[in-house]
């Protein structure tokens, strides 16, 4: 628990840790039971999860998708309420110029209230960003990897590729795509090695 607290940037009292221990012990027992179950190498891994009930059929008749927005959306008396508006509610406000995307962004940043010393957020946002691990999974571009690298450093990034998923069965699978983008990122080789495997090796103690 002590190591886990440091990893995720949280701190629990001894009393709270005592409350969590029984549940963690149960989970550990479940994992040990799973590992004892013999599975032959001839059994393929579960690559596909289909939540549809047996025999379920989609309605495949032609149809048109039409996105509708509320006709009249007013600015709330308290700007803080905008943080809880949906995209469908915010879009008409921006389109009608009742508010700008810049003001919305500033509102969200001000909610952190880090400059005024909010007890739950005493440091700059970048400090909290550096307590999180990021990965490169999915369709990603070298510029995005470089942005995260410049923000949090190589030590907080793990290589991931969403293997074996791709797009419509075409050859542009995410794994080779991600490898290609990693090769193009303009960062030192030693930092790329951290992202490829050294960070995971250290994080998972392997």
C-alpha positions in Angstrom: 0.0 0.0 0.0 2.8 2.4 0.8 4.4 1.8 -2.7 1.0 2.1 -4.4 0.4 5.5 -2.7 3.7 6.9 -4.1 2.8 5.5 -7.6 -0.6 7.2 -7.9 0.3 10.3 -5.9 -2.2 9.7 -3.0 -1.9 9.5 0.7 -4.1 7.4 3.0 -4.3 7.3 6.7 -3.5 4.1 8.6 -7.2 3.7 9.4 -8.1 3.9 5.7 -5.4 1.4 4.8 -6.8 -1.0 7.4 -10.2 -0.7 5.8 -8.8 -1.5 2.3 -6.6 -4.4 3.3 -9.4 -7.1 3.5 -10.6 -6.2 0.0 -7.0 -6.3 -1.4 -6.3 -9.6 0.2 -9.5 -11.0 -1.4 -8.4 -9.7 -4.8 -5.0 -11.3 -4.3 -6.6 -14.6 -3.5 -8.7 -14.3 -6.7 -5.6 -13.7 -8.8 -3.8 -16.7 -7.3 -6.8 -18.9 -8.0 -6.9 -17.8 -11.6 -3.1 -18.4 -12.0 -3.6 -22.0 -10.7 -6.1 -22.8 -13.4 -4.3 -24.8 -16.1 -4.6 -23.4 -19.6 -2.9 -25.1 -22.5 -0.9 -23.0 -25.0 -3.2 -24.3 -27.7 -6.0 -22.2 -26.1 -6.1 -18.8 -27.9 -6.4 -15.7 -25.9 -9.8 -13.8 -25.7 -9.2 -11.2 -28.4 -12.9 -10.4 -28.9 -15.7 -9.6 -26.5 -19.2 -9.6 -27.9 -21.8 -8.3 -25.5 -24.7 -9.1 -27.8 -27.2 -11.8 -26.6 -27.2 -15.0 -28.7 -29.4 -14.6 -31.7 -29.6 -10.8 -31.5 -29.9 -9.0 -34.8 -29.4 -5.3 -35.5 -32.0 -3.4 -37.6 -30.0 -2.9 -40.8 -32.7 -1.0 -42.7 -31.5 2.4 -44.2 -31.8 5.3 -41.8 -30.4 8.8 -41.4 -28.6 10.2 -38.4 -29.7 13.7 -37.4 -28.1 15.5 -34.5 -30.4 18.0 -32.9 -29.4 20.8 -30.5 -31.6 22.6 -28.0 -33.0 25.7 -29.6 -32.7 28.1 -26.7 -29.8 27.7 -24.3 -29.3 30.6 -21.9 -26.1 31.4 -19.9 -26.5 30.4 -16.3 -26.5 33.0 -13.6 -23.5 31.3 -12.0 -20.8 30.7 -14.7 -19.6 27.7 -12.6 -22.6 25.8 -13.8 -21.2 25.8 -17.3 -18.8 23.1 -16.1 -21.7 20.7 -16.0 -23.3 21.6 -19.4 -23.2 18.9 -22.0 -21.6 19.4 -25.5 -25.2 19.7 -26.9 -25.8 22.6 -24.5 -22.4 24.3 -25.0 -22.4 24.2 -28.8 -25.4 26.7 -29.2 -23.8 29.1 -26.7 -20.6 29.2 -28.7 -22.3 29.3 -32.1 -24.5 32.3 -30.9 -21.4 33.9 -29.4 -22.9 34.1 -26.0 -19.6 32.7 -24.8 -16.2 31.9 -26.5 -14.2 28.7 -26.3 -11.4 30.8 -24.7 -13.6 31.8 -21.9 -14.8 28.2 -21.4 -11.1 27.1 -21.2 -10.3 29.8 -18.7 -13.3 28.8 -16.6 -12.2 25.2 -16.5 -8.7 26.2 -15.5 -9.9 28.6 -12.9 -11.9 25.8 -11.3 -8.6 24.2 -10.4 -8.1 27.4 -8.3 -4.4 26.4 -7.9 -3.1 30.0 -7.9 -5.3 30.8 -4.9 -4.3 27.8 -2.9 -7.4 25.7 -2.9 -6.8 23.0 -0.2 -7.5 20.2 -2.6 -5.2 21.6 -5.4 -2.2 23.4 -3.9 0.2 23.0 -6.8 0.3 24.0 -10.5 -1.5 21.6 -12.9 1.8 20.4 -14.4 2.8 19.0 -11.0 -0.3 16.7 -11.0 0.3 15.8 -14.7 3.7 14.4 -13.7 2.1 12.0 -11.2 0.3 10.2 -14.0 1.6 7.6 -16.5 0.7 8.1 -20.1 1.0 5.6 -23.0 1.2 5.8 -26.8 -1.6 3.4 -27.5 -4.0 3.9 -30.4 -3.6 6.0 -33.6 -1.1 8.7 -32.4 1.2 11.1 -34.0 4.8 11.9 -33.2 3.9 15.5 -32.4 1.5 14.3 -29.6 4.2 12.1 -28.1 6.6 15.0 -28.2 4.0 17.2 -26.5 3.6 14.8 -23.6 7.4 14.3 -23.4 7.9 18.0 -23.1 5.3 18.3 -20.4 6.0 15.4 -18.1 9.3 13.9 -19.3 10.2 10.4 -20.6 9.9 8.8 -17.2 6.1 9.0 -17.3 5.4 7.6 -20.7 4.9 3.9 -21.5 4.9 2.4 -25.0 1.5 0.9 -26.1 0.0 0.2 -29.4 -3.5 -1.3 -28.9 -2.3 -4.5 -30.5 -3.9 -6.4 -32.4 -6.5 -3.8 -33.3 -6.5 -1.9 -36.6 -8.9 -0.2 -38.9 -11.3 -2.2 -41.0 -8.9 -5.1 -41.6 -6.5 -2.9 -43.5 -2.7 -3.1 -43.1 -2.5 0.2 -41.1 -2.5 -1.7 -37.8 -1.8 0.5 -34.8 1.3 -1.4 -33.8 3.4 -0.6 -36.9 1.9 2.9 -36.9 2.9 3.6 -33.4 6.4 2.2 -34.0 6.8 4.5 -37.0 5.7 7.6 -35.0 8.0 6.7 -32.2 10.9 6.6 -34.6 10.1 10.0 -35.9 9.9 11.7 -32.4 12.8 14.0 -32.0 14.0 12.9 -28.6 17.3 11.3 -27.4 17.7 7.6 -27.9 18.1 7.0 -24.2 14.7 8.5 -23.6 13.1 6.4 -26.3 14.5 3.3 -24.6 12.8 4.4 -21.3 9.5 4.7 -23.2 9.9 1.4 -25.1 10.6 -0.8 -22.1 12.7 0.6 -19.2 9.8 2.5 -17.6 7.5 -0.6 -17.7 10.4 -2.7 -16.3 10.8 -0.4 -13.4 7.0 0.2 -12.8 6.2 -3.5 -12.8 9.4 -4.6 -11.1 10.4 -7.1 -13.8 
